[in-house]
Amino acid sequence: MILLSRLKAAWRHRRSRIVISALLIGAVCGVLGVTVPLEDLFIAARTKLRSENASGQIVIVKIDDRSLEALHDNDVNPGLDAQVVENLMKAGATSVYFNRTYPFSDQTAGAAKLIKTLDRYPGRVYLGASMRAGGSDATLSRVPAKAFRQHARLVSLAVVAHPLNLSFSFPYMSKSTVGRVQSLSAALADQVHETSRMFRADFAIDHQTIPTVSYIDVLNGRITPAQFSGRKAVVGLTASSSEQHPLPLGDFVPSVYFHVIAAETLIEQNPTALGWVPAFLLVAVMMATGIGRGRSFKPLRLAGYALILLVFPTVLDRYGVEVTVLPAAIMAIYATVRARTLDKIKDVSETNAASGLPSLQALRDMRERSSGLLVALKIRNYSGILRSFEGAVEADLAAEIQRRIRISEPEVVVYHEGGMFVWLSNLTDIVELFENLEGLHRIVQNGIVIDGTEVDVGFNCGVDSELQNTIANRLANAMQSAEEAVRSDELVCHHDGAKGEVQWEISLLASLDRAIDNGEVWVAFQPKLDLLTNKVIGAEALARWSHPERGPISPEKFIGIAEEYHRIERITRFVLDKAVRAAASFVREGHEFSISVNISAQLLRNPRLPRMVLETLAAHDLDPAHLILEITETDRLDRSAKTVQMMEELVAAGLRISIDDFGTGNATIDYLRYLPAAEVKIDKSFIREIDTNPGDHLLVQSIIEMAHSLGRQVVAEGVETAESLALLRSLQCDQVQGYYVGRPVSFRDFVVHLAEKSVRTTG
């Protein structure tokens, strides 16, 4: 009763009715199998996309036209078959199968010879059994004479042709008048199944790659062991007078080829038919979640349908897994077309009559929460523009505004009411949106031509990014922000719950590229001291920003913002270039020098990273062995195989990987198990009090011993006292870095520091 009441409630909603109707249509198609011919055609078409070679384990002995002409007969006899079996066994064949219902009686000429031959090779010769023409059931009633059956094994020649011969299925076992019989294909593939279950042959296997030998050549001994040793032989009629059948979307071939292709299918894989339910359920979920207005035709959803209905079946075919997709496809098509039609009806009912654009009410009616940034653009002199024309030009003006909005975002829907134009941006980066709006402002400043007259249009924008709110609330906030932008004469006013801080971050981020170009962002170099040689053998490259108004900006601040808004690549590229350039200059002067560059875990998901690194090395002619990539933000590290593979690719190119801030966050022992790191950097929080805190002392000692046992070098960060340095040297730490060794300085100062070759050390 509860389910029925819920269905009744759902039926009252038009989009729910579409889903329910589509589900019923798809289920009926699947249960009744009405799509089987089309499904067979689809499967046959997919097999044309790939071609598989036969295994070569099965050889067809063809009773072809040449053999019959040489024998001056229209068929062979048991005596000839006996000689063929003998010759095949001598050539090394493991077993011989006759792809025919052995029609001869035991009184036929040569029958005695064949019986002796069968007796000589017990269990290695197989004779066919089939249904009698016009039989009413699936029982095999045409079987060889008893005298033959006593010395040979039987195999079923049953095959089920699908409608229009678009596919063929084969049983593993069949019933016969003398008991259950294994099918020819299953016997050839050594598959034993006590079931009459059917399987579909894989007709991507090219029948022309199946080895064949003429019957007359075998009879006359014109064969070699190389042709048959360790293989199975199938004797079948292939003469032009024999029964021929069409391969799905292919040539007409004798029936023996069908059985061998079926056997090759079983040799290659274990065919599994999942039926129509899996694809039906997947599409049903996608359909039910995507029936909302404007969602049924989204590219990602259409791509999902294509993946389920086209790509997955094609991929699964290679592994012998068959899925029926047409009931799901019919369901998806029905739901998509109906939903699209309903969308169009709603568009008509929620359209601004003057401009032809969707009204703001249409936007308010959106039930689901929106995921994009909401922009409200207010034309300041909208009413004055309209009054300056005698005719109705609002539609033309609105069309021109919409066209310019869509220059950067062609797919957005623009809603219109009076002088307000609103859209949900496809952009997720608010900085990028601000840049787009600045570009739109420059375009509109050039003027808009309406009815042959150039019109000066001015506008201001409000942006709402509070995605958790309803669309109605967000629309009100964006429109209010647009009005505020008009009053304050700002191009854009951004509404956000944490407005002040967010605007500062966005302002900071928006000026980052300019700061890099202007030299405000620069690279500092902090020396690394080798404790064995007591020499500076490298440095860590660190980004610094000297803002002309705010002064030095904390790296944690601007690096963190850049990571949050996915702009870290530009900074990394800049630092990498400066660092590699510096290292190359030191190496050319004969210094043993390596440079360390921080790589955000976020960048490890970027497939362009290896190319960026290697191109930078090549540009400055620096051997990769002189570059160390320090992986930071390990708590964000994607532990997928793809990420590890990228790091292994970098290591294979000659670079070294270092785990930064080891001992904190996720940078722990677990990462040493799967990251190809050559170095670990102990976080400065453990080094700061190492000479006074026994716990830190013991922990650092353990890390050094463990890392050394795994073949990793150890670098200690944050060395600020002579006592800490001496203690780390006694613990056999490899390298140290910190204010006691040297502060981060400009390249020029670092060159002076390196040239002096004097570092404050103790011990």
N, C-alpha and C positions, 0 to 999 in steps of 0.2 A: 504493500500500500504506500509506503514511504517513497519507494522508487517511482511508482506510478504518479504520485503527486508531484514529485520533482520533475518528471518528464512533462507533465501538464504545464507546470510553471515555466519550464524552458521553452515549450512550444509557443508560448505567448510572445516570445522575442524572435524577430525575423531572422536574425543571424543564427540563433540557436536552432531554428527550424532548418536552416541550410545545413548545419552540421549533422543534425539527426537524419535528415533525408539522405545526405551523402553517405553516412555510415550504413544506412539500410541498403542503398544501391550497391555499395562496395561489397557488403556482406552477402547479398543475394548473388552477385556475380561470382564471388569466391565459392560459395556453397554449391551452386548449380553448375559451375564450371563452364559457363557460357562463353568465357573468353579463351578457352583452350586453343582453338585454331589460331587466334591472333597471338597468343602466348608462344605457341610453337613457331610461328613466323618470326616473332621477336627473337627467340632463342636462336633460330637458324641464321638470322641476320647477324647476331652477335658472334656466331662461330666464324663468320666470314671475316671478322676483324682480326682473327688470329689463325695461325696454322701450326699444327703440331706434327712432328714426324713420328712414325710408328717405331716401336721399340726394337724391331728386328728379331724378336724372340719367336715370332710365328711366321712360317713360310707357307704360302698358298701353292699347292700343286694343281695347276690348271688343266682340267680336261677341256682343252680349247679346240678350235677348228683345225689347227695343225695336227693335233694328236688324233682326232677322229679321221681326218683324211689319210693319215699314215696307216691307221688300222682298217681303213675301208669299211667303216661301220658307223652307226649313229650313236653308239654307246659302248662302254667298256663292260667286261664280264668279270666274275669272281676270280677266275684264274689270273687275269691281268692284274687285278687288284692285289692278289697274293704276291705276285712278283714285285709290284710297286712297294708293298709293305716291306718285303725282304730288302730291297735295294735301299729304302729309306733308313731302315734300322742299321744296315751295314755302313751307311754314310754318317751315322752318329745321331740320328733323330731320337729324341727321348720318347716320343709318342706320336701316333698317327690318328687323325680324326677324319671321318668321312662325313662331309656336309651334305648328306642325302639320306633319305629313308631307304635303307637297303632293301630293294624290291625283289631280290632273287630268292628262289626257294633253295632248299638244301639239295635238290636234285639237279640243279642247273649245272651245266658243264663248267668245270673248274671250281665248283663249290667245295669239293673235298680238299682240293689243294689250299683253298683259302682257310678252311677250318683248321688244317694242320698248321698253317702259318699263324693263325690266331692263337692256337694252342702253344706255339713256340714262344709267343710274346704275351703272356698273360697280363692283363691289366694295363697294357700299353697301346691297345687299339680300340678305338671308339667308333660305334656305328650310330647313325641318326635315327630319331623317332619323331613323328610329327602327327598332326591331327588329320583325320580323313576329310576330304573335301565334302562340304555340306554338313559336317558334324554339328550337333546342336550344343555341345559343351566344350570345355577347354581340355578334356582328357585326350592324351596322345594315344590314338588307337592304331596308327600305322607304325608297327614295330618290326624289326628283322625277324626272320624265322628263328625258332627255338634253337636249332643247331648252331646258328651263328651267335645267339645271345649267350649260350653256355660258355663261349670262349672269348667274348668281347664285352666291353662295357657300353652302355647306352648313354647318349646325350640328347637333350631336347633341342629341336630346331625351331621351337615356337618363337614367334616374334609378333608384336602388336603394332600395327601401323596406325598412326594418329590420323585424324581427318585431313584429307587433301595430301596425304603422304608428307606432311611437313616435319614429322619426326617419327622415331621408332623407339619402342621400349622392349626390353628383354627381361625374362624372369631369371631368378637364380636357380629355381627348381620348378619342375612341372609334374603334374599327375599323369600317369599312363596306365594302360590296362595291365601292365606288369609291375606296377609300383611307382614310387617317386623317382624321378630322373633328373640329374643335374643338367643345367643348360650347357650348350656347347661353349658359349662365351665364358661362363663361370669355370668350366673344366679347363679351358685353355689358360685362364688366369690363375688356376689353382685356388679358386675361391669356393669355400664350402659354406653354404648357408642353408639351414633347414627351414626355408621359407619360400613362399611363392611370390615374394615381393618383387616388384619390377624396378628396373633402373633405366634411365635414358642414356643412350650411347652419345659419346662426345664426337660429333661429326666435324669438329675442327681438326681431327686426326686425318691427315691427307692419305687417301687410299692408295695413291700412286707411290707412297714411300713403303708400302708393305712388300717385302721380298716375294717374288713369284718364280716358279719353275714349271716348264711344260711337262705334262703327264708323260708324253712320249719320250722325253729326255730321261726322266726317272726310270721308265720301263726299260729303256735300252742301256741304262747304266751310265749315261753321259752326265754324271753329277760328281761333285767332289765333297769330301767331308767338311770343307770350309763352308759349304752352303747350308749344311744341316746339323753339324755337330753341336749338341747341347740345345737344339731348337725343337719346336713342335711343328709338325707338318699337318696341314689341313687340305684334304683332297676335295675339290669342288668343281662342279660343271660350270664352265665359263664360255662355252661355245656360243656363237651367235644365235643358235636355236634355243639356248637356255632362257629361263625366266629372268628378266631384267627389271630392276626397280630403281626409281630416282632417289639419289641422295637429296636431303633437304636443300633446296635451292642449288642443286648440283647436277652432276651427270647421272645417266642410267648405268648401273653396274650390276653384275650378278650377285645373287643373295649371299654367297660365301663372304664377300667383302663386308657385308653388314655385320655378320657374326664376328669376324676378325676385328673390326673396328670396335664392337662392343667389348670384346676381350681386351683389346688395347686400352680401352677406357678403365677397365678394372685393374689392369696392370699399373696404370699411371696413378690412379687415385681410388678412393672409396666413395662412389657417388652417394650424395645425400640430398634428398628432396625436402626442403623446409616448408613447401606449400605456400599458400597465399597469406597466412596470418601474420608473419613477421613484418613484411612490407606494409600490410594493412594497418597494423598497430602503430608503426613509426609514422606513417603518413597521417593517421588519425590524430596523433598527438600534435604534429605540426599544424594540421588543419584546424584543430580545436583552439590552439594558441594563436593562430594567425588569421582568424576569421574577422577580427575587428576591422573597422573602417580604415581603408588605405593600406592595410598590412598584407593583403593576400598577394599583391603583385610586387612586393619588395624583392629586390635582386637576391638578397641573402636567402630569403625563403624559397624563391624559385630555384636557387642553386641547391638548396637542401632537397627539394623534390627531385631535381636532376640527379643528385648524388644517390638518393635512395632508389630511384626508378631506373636510372641508366648506368651510373658508374658502378655501384655496388654489385648489381647482377653480373656485369661484365667481369669485374674482378673476381667474384666468387666462382664464376664459370671455370676459371683457371685451376681452382682447387676442388672441382667436382661438386660444388655446393649449388644446388638449383633452387632459386626462389621465384615464386609466381608474383608478378608485380602489376599485371593489368587491372585486377580489381581495385588495387590501391590507386593506380593511375586514373581510372575512370572516376573514382571517388574524389581525387584531388582536382581533376579538371572540372567536374560538376561544381564542387564547392568554390573553386577559384572564379569560375565564370559567373556563378550566381552572386558571389560576394562582390565581384567587380560591377555587376549590373546594379546591385543595391547601392554601391558607392556612388555610381553615376546619378541614381535617383536622389540620394542625399545631397549630392553636389548641387543639383537643380534646386532643391528646397532650401539650401543654405548658401545662396549666392547673392551678392550685392547687385541689386537690379541696375544701378547706374553704371557700374564699372565692369560687371560680369565676373568679378573675382569672388572667391569665397568670403563670406561675411565673418565678422568677429564672433558672431553667435555660433557659427560652425566650429570655430576653434574652442569656444566654451563648452560645446557639446561633446568634445572628446572625453571619453570615460577613462581611458587609461592614462597613467602618469606619463608625461613626456620625458624623453631622455636627452633632448638637445637644449642648447642655449636659446632662450626666447628673446627675440629682438623686436622692439616697437620703434618704428621710424615715423616721426611726426613732421609733416610738411608745414613750415611756419606760415606761409602765405597761400595756403591751399584755396580758401574761399575767394581771396582776391584774384587768383589766377582764373578760377572758373567764371567770375563776374566779368573779367576782361574780354570774354568771348561772347558773341551773340548766340552761337549755336551750342549744342550739348557736346562738350569736349571731355567730360569727366572720364569716359571710357578710354579715350586716347591717352590722356594724361596718366591714368592708372596703369595702362599697358606699358607706357614708356618707363614709369617708375619700376614696375615689375621686371621689365626686360633688363634694366640696369642692376637690379638686385640679383638677378639670376646669372649675371656674367660670371661670378665666382662660384655660385652654387646653383647649377642648372636645374636640380631636381626639387628645390624647395617649393612648398605651397605658400603663396603670399595671400594673406587675409587683409581685407580692406573695409574701412568704415570711416567716412569723412576724410579728414586729412591724416589718418593714422593707417600705416601699413605694417603688418605684423607677420613674422615667420619664425618657424622653429629651425634654427640653423643645424646643418649636418656636421658642423665643426664642433669638436670637443675641447679644443684648446682656445681659451678665452683671449689669449694674446693674439692668436692667429685671426680670431674674429675681429678684434679691434683693428688689426692691420687691414682686414678686408673692408671694414666700414670706412677707414681712412681712404682707401682706394676708391670706394663708391663715392665718397664726398668729392674727391678730385674729378671723377667722371661727371658728376652732376653739375659741378661748378662750370663746366664747359657749356652749359645750357642745354635745354630740351626744346626741340622744335615741335610745336603743336599747330596743326592746321596751317602750316606755312609760316608760323610766327615763332621766333625764338623766345623762350620763356626762362626767366631767372628763377631757379628753384633753390630754396634753402631748407635744410632739415637738421633735426637733432635726433639722437637715438637713446633709448633706454634698453638695458640688458638685464635679464633675470637669469640667475644660475642656480636657484634653489630648487633642485630637481625633485626634492621630496614633497613639495607642495602640489596641490591640485592645479590643473591648467588654468582654472578661473582665477585663482589667487595669483598665479605667476603672471597672467595677462595684466591684472590690475597693477601689480608691482612694476612691470615693464613700462606700462603706459604712464604711471606716476613718475618713474625715473626719466622718461622722455620729456615730460613736462618740466621736471627739475633741470634737465639739460638745457631746455629752452631758456629758463629763468637765469641760469648761471652762465649761459652762452658757452657751454661745453659741447663738443661734438657728441660725446657718449657719456652717459651716466650709468654706472653699474650698481644694481641693487643686489646686496648680499648681506646675510646675517652678520658676517664678520667683515663688514665693508672696509673699515679703515685699513686693517692689516692686509686684506686681500688686494686692495687697490695699490698698496705700497709694493707688495710682491709682484703684482702685474706690471707696475711701472718699472720696477727693477728689471724684470725679465724682458720687457719690451725694449729696454736700452742696452741689453747685454751685447747684442751683435754690434751695435754702434760703439760700445765701449771696447770691444776687441779690436775693431777696425781703427779706433782712435788711439790705441796704445794704453788705455786706462787699465785693461787687463794685461798682466804680464806674468812671467814665469820666474819663480824663485827656485834656487838650487840649495838643498841642504846636504852637506857632505856625509858620506858613510865611511867609517874607519874600519879597516881590517885589523883585527886584534893579533893576528899571527905576525904580520909584517909591520904593524904600526904605521901604515900608510893609508892615505885617502885613496880608495880604489873606485869610487863612484859617488853618485848623488841621487837624491829623489827630487823629481821635478814637481813643483807645487804651484797651483794657480793662485794669483793674488789680484785684487781689484782695488785700485785707488780712485774712488769716486771724487769728481771735482767739487761736489757740494757736501756730500756726507762723509768724505774722508775714506779711510780704509774700511772696506766691507768684509765682514767675517767670511772666510771660505765656507764654513759650515752653513752660513745663511744662503749665499748665492748658489753654491753647489747643490744644496738641498732643494732650493726652488727650481733650479734647472732640471733636477731629476724628477721632481713632482710633475712638472709640466712638459716632460719628455723633450728637453732641449739640451741634454747633457752631451750629445754627440758633437755639437759645435765647439764646446769648451775642450773636450777631449782631443779633438782634431788639432786645435790650436796648441795645446800643451804638448801633444805628441810631436808636432812639427818642430817646436822650439827645442824640446828635449833632445830629439834625435840629431838636430843640427848641432847642438852644443857637444853632444857625445862624439859625433863624427870629427869635430875640430880637435878634440882632445886625443882621439885615437890616431889621427893623422900626425900629431906631434909626438907620437910614440908612447903615450900614457896607457897603462892598463886601466881601462875605465869602462864602467857600465852605468847606464842611466835607468832609473825606475820611474814608471809612469802609472798613476792610479787609473784603474778601469772599473767603472761602476758595474755592479752585477746586472743592472738594467741593460747595459750595452751588450752583454753576452747573449742577449736574445736578438741582437741585430745581426743578420747574416752578412752585412757589409763590413763588419769589424775586421776580419782577417785581411780583406783587400785593402782597407784603409791603412792598417799597420804596415803591411808589406810594401805598399806604394810609397809610404813615407820613408821607410828604410831605403828603398831603391832611389828615391829622389835625392837623398843625402849620402848615398854610397856607404851605408853603415851595415856591417855584418850583424845579422839578427842576434848573435851570441852576446852582443853588448847591450841588449834591451831586455829589461825585466818588467813584466806587467803585473802590478799589484792589484789583486781582486779585492775591492772594497764592498761595503754594504752586503756582506754575505747572508744577512737575514732575508734579503730579497733575491738571493741566488736561485735561479731556476735549475733544479737538479735533474732535468730531463737528459736523455741520451744525446739529444741534439746539442745541448750546451756543453756537455763533456766532450763531445766530438769536435766542437769548435775549438775548445782549449787544446785538445790533442793535435788538431791541425796546426795551431800556432806553435806548439812545442816541436812538432815535426819540422816546422820551417826554421827551427834553431833558436827560438825565443825561450825565455824562462818565465815561469809562472810563480808568483809569490802570494801567499795568503796573508792579507793585511789584518791587523788588530787581532792576532791569534790569541785565543783564550777568552774572548768576549763574544756575546751574541751567539751566532751560529758558527763562528770561525773556531771550531773545536776539533777534537780528534776525529770525529766522524768524517770531516771533510778531507782528511789525509788519506782516507780509504779509497776515494774515487776521483779526487782532483789530481791532475798530473803536475803537482806543484814541486818545484825544486827548492823552494825557500819558504820559511815561515817567519813572520815578523811579530815578535811578542809585544802585545799592547803596552803602551807606556804606563797604564794604571798599575801594572805589576812591577814595573821597574822603579817607579818614583820612590818607593820606600823599601827597596830590596835589601839595603844595608841595615835597616832598623826593624823590619817586620819579618820574623822567622817564617811565617806562613807564605809570604810572597817569595822569600828566598827558596823555600822548598819547592814551591810550585814552578818557579822559573827553572830550577835545576832539573825537575822532572820533565818539563817541556823540552829542554835542550837535549837531555839524554834520549828521550823518545824520538825526537826529530832526527838526531844523529843515527839512531838505530835503523831508521827508515831511509837513510841516505839523503836527508834534507839539510840544507844550511839553515842557520838561525841568525836572525838580525834582531837586536834589542832596540826598541824605540824609547825616547824620553830619558836618555842618560844626561843627567844634569850635574853630577858631582864626581869628583875623583874617586871617592869611595865606591860608588856604584860601578864605575868603569873597572876598577881593580877587581871587584868581586865577580863581575861578568867574565873578566879574563880568566880568573881562577876556575870558573865553571865551564871553561872552554867554549864560550859563545864565539861565533865566527866573526860577526860584524856588529858595530853599534852605531847609533845615530841619535843626536840630541843636542841641546844647547851647549853642553860641555865640549862636544866635538866641534860644533859650528851651527850657527843659526841659519835659517833660510835667507839667502841673499840674492841680489841680482847677478846676472851672468858675469858682468864686469868684475864685481867684487869677488865672485867665486874664482875667477881666473887668477886674481891677485892672491887669494887664499891658497890656491893650489900651487902657485909659483913659489910661495914662501916655503912650502914643504915643512911647515912647523905647526903641529897641532898640540894643544895642551893635553898632555896625558900624564899619568902617574904609573909608577911601577916599572 
